[in-house]
Amino acid sequence: MLAKLHSVTLEGIEGIVCEVEVDVARGGFEKSVIVGLPDAAVKESTERVKSAITNCGFKYPKTQSVVNLAPADVKKVGPAFDLPIALGMLIGQGALVGSSLKDFIVVGELALDGRVRPVNGLLSMAMTAAANGFSRMIVPLENAEEAAVVAGIEAFGVGSLAQAAGFLSGQLPLEATSVDVEELFKVASDYEVDFADVKGQESVKRALTVAAAGGHNIMMIGPPGAGKTMLAQRLATILPPLSLPESLETTRVYSSVGLLPKNKALMATRPVRMPHHSASGPALVGGGTTPRPGELSLAHFGILFLDEFVEFPRHVLEMIRQPLEDGFVTISRAKRTIKFPAQFMLVAAMNPCPCGYFGTDVRRCRCTPGQILRYLSKVSGPLVDRIDIHIDVPPISFSKLRSKRGWLDSAAMRRDVISAGSVQSNRFGDRAVLRNARMSHKQVEKFCRLDSPSEMMLRQAMIEFGLSARAHDKICKVARTIADLAGAENIAPEHVAEAISYRKLDRKL
């Protein structure tokens, strides 16, 4: 007898609906074959399925059986096909009626005793199911809430093969899993750190407020111990809250690689990724034999903090240039090209020289001009061009460290950021620009018009610092954000002056 079910495989983080055909023959020797371009994990499902069926009290067919996974030209990866193959075996030998499965997507890994284990990428699978007209899914119990957050999907969580069979036969009623998305955001959207923990550095906090309000990339340059890492770790506390579409996009990246926190159906806070400077190119950008997202994609709609920026290999840093502009990573292979989302805010930190004390009164710098030049040149000009704000982080004095005064906190900074964000939302409407940093050149010309004094100031800066056309647009975008923070409709000379002051590395290089 021939049984037909539907499941989903992942290509990157995108799902592809697959038809699982199981043909249990009436005769022949006991042999199971899986065709349809399966990977090793799918091929090995034969033994898992056989043990699970037997240990759940069902009979495994003693005749020949063939499992076809269509479309046959798409590579099937992972153990998510275990459950649909097992149910197909039961239908194929008449132990289960399969007519009720035509509207279901079925995914799940089987243990040898018949338990259903969770799988990676369930959110992407549920989104694919909804996009292809399916409204119901049978999923592992641990993944049920993850699937239920997708509108239009009824997710039935099962803990074992026997439970799935009982549900489909009508002998074991199951309720669809329900999720209160608003409650998920309330529970998981708190931070344990605050900018009030950072003593002093008010000018740096101002620059970080500008960066957060417009989604601008920022570079902090300062001596060891000045607080660069503390500042970067607290930047997420002032970013606008994740919207549901942003949360779904971020969650599907984490779900696809099995990094979604346990008992969490959604990412409710913006991710902060802090890879070590020894990270390889594929670890940072993504890749591998079976392409998977890297740190850039894991920072999607969040923050990528690269501490000790110049210690990263130069060829690795050059890999992030294209994603900084485009907002996605492209992984090319001989037979296919996969795109991963990577719309992140880059926060980089570096010392001003090899010893770390150039330009400070803390210690005497012993680096020669040549050493300082070689050190700064590890960061290429094109990459510096793509960083909107370069800010000095001075060392903290003893008096500020011991001061009991109330320093600027995250709540006050967040209010300014959210206020500027609402101005940008009204300006761009439904356009695909989330913040000022993502404006195109045409939008810069439209929304960043300068009066005569501002234009003269920018012209002088471009001549004096030798700025590129990209740097010109970056200054205009930052000035637009500064004006938004001030509640000004038009960009004024003081806004342009502040934006120009944030191009420190252009002056050094």
N, C-alpha and C positions, 0 to 999 in steps of 0.2 A: 504494500500500500504506500502511496505517495503522500507525504505531509508537507505543507508549506507554511512557513512562519516568516516574520520580519524582525530584523535586528539592525544595529547600526555599528559601523566601524569608523575609526577616526583617521583622518589624514592631516597631520599637524594637530590643530584644534578644531578643524572643520569636520562635521559628521557626514557620512554617506549611508543612506538607507540600503540595506542588503536583504535579499530574499534568501532564506535558509530552506533549501529543499532536501528532504530526507526520504529516500526510497528504500524501504525494507522489502527485500525480495522474498518470495515464497520458498525458494530452495537455495541450494549452494552451501558452501562451507561458511562457517562463522568468520566473517571478515568485514571490517569497517574501513571505508576509504573516504577521505575528505579531499575535494577538489575545489578549485576556484581561487587559486593564488593565496593559499594560507601561509602564515609564517610558522615558526617552530612552535610557538605557544598554542596556535590553533590546531596544528597537527597533533600535538600531545593531548588535546582534549578527548580523544578517543578513549584513552585509559581512564581519565577522570570520570567521563560520562558513564562508562561501563560499571565502575565501582560504585558510583553514586546511585545509579538505577538499582543495582543489586542490593545495596545496603538500605535502600528505602522500601524494600519489600516487593519491588516489581521484577518482572522477568526481562532479562536482556535478550534480544532476538538471536536465535541460534543460526540464522541464515545470513546471507550476504546483505550488506547495507551500504548505500552510497550517499554521502552528504555533499551537496553542491551549494557553494556560496556565490551568489550572483550580485552584481556583475563580475564576471570572471576575470576581467582585466584590471580590477582594483585590488591592491594588496590588502589582505585582511590581517589585522594585528591584534594581539592581546587575547586574554581568556574570556572575554565577554560573550563569546558564542557558546560557551558550555551549556548554559540553561536552555537556549532555544534548540540546540542539537538534542539534548536529553528529552525535551518535550516532544520534539519531532520523532524520536525513536519510539516513545510511548504511543503517539498517534499512529505511527506507521505499523505497529503491530496490533492495533485495535484496543489498547488498554485505556485510551483517552480519546474523546471526541474533539476534533480540531476545528470545527466550524466556528466556534466562539473566538478563535484567535486572529481572525482576519483583520480586526481593527486594532490589534495590539502590537506594540514594539516590545520585544523581550530581550533583556540583557542580564548577564550574571555569570560569575565564576563559580564552579562547583568544587566543593571539598570531596574527599573520597567517601565520607559518611553521608553525603547528600546535602550538607549545609550550603547555603548560597553566600558566597563572599562578595564584598564590595568591589567595584571596578573603578578605574580612573576615567575621567572625562564624561561622567554621567550628565552633567549640565549641558554640555555641547550635544550629547545624544538626544536629550529631551528637547532642546531647541530645534534640532534637525527634525525630530519626529513631528513637532508642531508645524514646522514650515512645510512638511510634506503631507499634511492633512490627517495625521494620526492624533487621536485624542486620549488614548489610554496606553499605559506602559506597565509591564511587570518588571520590577527592579529589585535588587538586593535591599533588605530592610534598612541597612545603614545608609543607602543612597536615596531613600524615598523622599526625604525633605528636599534634597538637592534637585530632584526632578520636579517636585511639586511647586517650586517657585516659578516655573515657566507657565505663563498664562495659557489656558486651554488644555492643559495636560492633567489627566487623572493618574496619579502614580500609586500603584498597589505594591507595597513592600512585602516581600516573602523571605522567610528565613531558611527555607529548605525546599528541595525538589518536591517532596511529598506535599508541602503546603501549597506550592504552585499548582500541582496536579489537582489537589482537592478544590482549590479556588476555581479552576477552569471547568471542573466537572460539576460544579454547583453544590458540592457537599460541604464546602468550607467558605462561608461568606466573608469577604474582606471589605473594610472601609477604605476609600481613597485617602491618602495622606493629605492633610491640610496644613498650611503654613501661614502664619501672620507675619508678612514681610516687614511691616512697620515695627513690630515688636523685636524682630531680629536686629534691626538697625539700632533700636534704643539700647538693647542689651550689650551690643558689641562695639559701640562707637565711642567709648571713653578712652582717654589717654592717661598714662601714669606720669608723664613728664610735662613740664611747663617752662615757658621762656623766663618766668620769674626766677627759675633756678640759676640763670646766667647773670652774674653780677656785671654791671656795666655793659659795654658793647652796644650802646644805644644806636650809634650810627650804623652798625652792622645789622641790628634788628630792623632798622628802617629799610635797609637794602633788601633784607629777606622779606619784609612786608610787601615791597614793590614786586619782588620776584614771585611771591605767592599770588598776589592780586592779578598779575598778568600771565602767569604760567611761564615766566622767563627762566632760562638756564642761568646759573650763577656760579662764579668761581671765587673762593675765599683764599686770600694769600696772607699768611702770618706766621710768626715764630711758633715753635713747639709750646704747648700749654696755654695758648691764648684763648682756647674755647671753640675752635672750629668744629670739632666733632660734636660737642654738646649742642651747638647752634643747629647743625644739620639734623641731629636726631630729633629736635623739637620742631622742625619746620612743618611736619605733617599735622601738628596740632592747630595750625592756623589756616590750613587749606580748606576750601569749601567742602561740605559734606559730599560723599559719593551719592550720585543719583542712582536710581534703580538700573537704568541701562548701562551706566558705567560699572556698577557693581557686578552685573551679569557678565560683562565683557572681561572684567578682571578675574572673576571667580572661575570662568571657563578655562582661563590659562592655568590657574593653580590646580584646578580639578584634573586637567589633562596630564599633569605630571605627578599627581598624587600628593600635592603639597597643601591641599585644602585642610585647615585645622579640623581635628576630629570633633564631631557633633556640631559643626557649623555648616549651614546650608549656603551661606553667602559671605563674601568678604564685605564687611560693613565699614571698614576704615581703609584709607588709602595705603597701599603697600609702600614700605621703605626697604630698599635692597642696598646692602653694603658689601659688595664683593671685595675680597682681598686683592692687593695689587699683583699677586702671583697668578690670578685667574687667566686661563687661556682664552683665545679668541672664541672658540665654540661655546665655552662656558659663559662668556659675556653676551655674545650675539645670538647663539643657538646653533644647532646643527647636529651632527652625528649620523650614523648609518641610517637609523630611523629618526628623521629630523624632529627635534623637540625644542621648545622655547628656552632661551637663555635668560640671563639676568635683566637684559633690556626689556624683554616681554613680561617678565615677572614684576617689573616696575611699572607696568601699564597703568595709566591714570594715577600714578604715584610718584615716588622720588627714587632716583638712582644716585646714591652717594658714593663717589669715588674719592676715598681718602688717599693721601700720598699720591696725588694725580700723576706726577712726573715719574713715579716709580713703575707705573704700568708700562709694559713694552710698547714702543711707539707704534708698531704695526697693529697692536690690539686696539689702541686708542683711535687709530685711523678707521677702524671698522665701525665706529659709532657715528661717523660723520653723516652718512646717508640716512640712518634712522632718525637722527636729530632733525633733519629737514623734512623727511617724508612721514614719520610717525608709524612706520612699520619696518619689519626686517624681512628680507627676501632670501630664502635658502634655495639655491638652484642645484638640482641633481640631473643626471642624464635623462631620466624618464619623466620628471615632474618638477614643478616649482611650487614651493610652499611659502605662504606669507604668514608671519606672526605679527600681531599688533604690538606696537612699542611707542606709544604716545606718553612719554614720561618727562619729568622735569629733572634735568641734570644738575646736581650739586657737587661741585668739585672743590677739593681743598689741597693746598700745596704750601711748602715753605718758600720764602723768597730767594733762598740760595742753598747750596749743599749743607752748610752748617746750620742754617735755619735762622740766623740772627742779623742778616743784612738789613740796615735801615732802622734798627732798634737800639735802645739804650740798655737793654737787659744784659747783654754780653757783647764783647767785641767780636765782630765778624772777621774771620781769618781767610775768607775766600778771595781769590784774585778776580779781577774783572773778567778774565777769560773763563774762569770756572763758573762764575755767575751766568755769563752769556751762554755757555754750553748747557748749563742746567736748565735755563729758561727755554732754550731752543729745543728741548725734548718734546715740548708741546708745539705742534706745527701751527703756522699762521692760519691755514684754513679751519683748523679746529677751534682756535681762539676766536675766529670770526663768528663761529656759530654759538658762542657763549655770550649772552646779552649783557651780563653784569659782572664786572671784576671789582672786588672790594677788598680793601686792606682790613685785616683783623689785628689791631695792636695788642701788645701784652697788657695784662691787667695789673694795675697798681695795688699795693698792699692796702691802701685806704679804701679802695672800692671793694676788695675782697672781704674786708671786715665790716663794711658798712651795713647798717640795719635798715636802710631806706627801702621803700618798695620800688622794685625795678619793673620795667614794662613787662606785662604778663601776656600769656597766649590769648586770653579772652579779649583784651583790648585790641590786640593785633588782628584777631579773627574777625572782629566787628568791622574793621576797616577793609579787610580783604573781601568779606561777603558783600559789603556795600559797593565796592568797586566791581565785584562780579555781577551784581544785579544791573549796574549801568551797562556792562558789556553784553549781558543777555538781551537787554532792550535794544542795544545797538545792532547786534547781529541777528537777532530773531532766531529762526530755525536753521540758519546757515551752519555749515560744518566747521565752525571756528569756535572752539571752547573758550579761548582766552586771547588777549591781544597778541601774545607771542605767536599765534598761529595765523595771523593775518597774511594774506597774499600781497604782492606788490601793488596790485590795483586797489586793494582795500586800504593799504597804507596811504596811497595818494588821496583816497576819498575821506578817510577818517582821521588822518594825521596832518591836516593842513597847518602850515606855519605862517605867522605874521612876519613882517619884514625884519624886526629885531631878532626873532628866533631863527629865521633863515640865515641871517648874516652870521649869527653865532655858530650855527651848524657848519656853514661854509668855511669859517675860519678854523674850526676844529678838524675838518676833513683835510684841509691844506696842511695844517701844522702837524697832525699825527699820521698823515698818509692813509686815511681810512678808506676801506673798500666800499663798493655799492651795498654789499650785504651789511656792513657795519653801519652805513647810513640808515638803512631800514631798521636795524636793531635799535638805534638811538631813537628813531621816531616812534617805534612801538613802545619802548620803555617810557618815553616822554608822555605818550598817550595814557599809559597806566598811571603815571604820577599825577596827571591831570584828573583822571578818574578818581583817584584817592582823595584829591583835593575838592572833588565835586565841581570841577570846572568843565564847562562845555567845550572851550577852545584851549589849545596848547599855548602856554605863555612862555616867555623867555626863561623864567626860573625853573620851569619843568624841563626845558631842553638843557639848561645848565647842569641840573642834577643828573640827567641821563648821560651827558658827556662825562661827568665826573666818575661814572661807573665803568669807564673804558681804560682802566689802569694798565692792563697788559699791552694795549696798543701803544701807549707811551713808552713802555719799557722795551718792546721789541722794535 
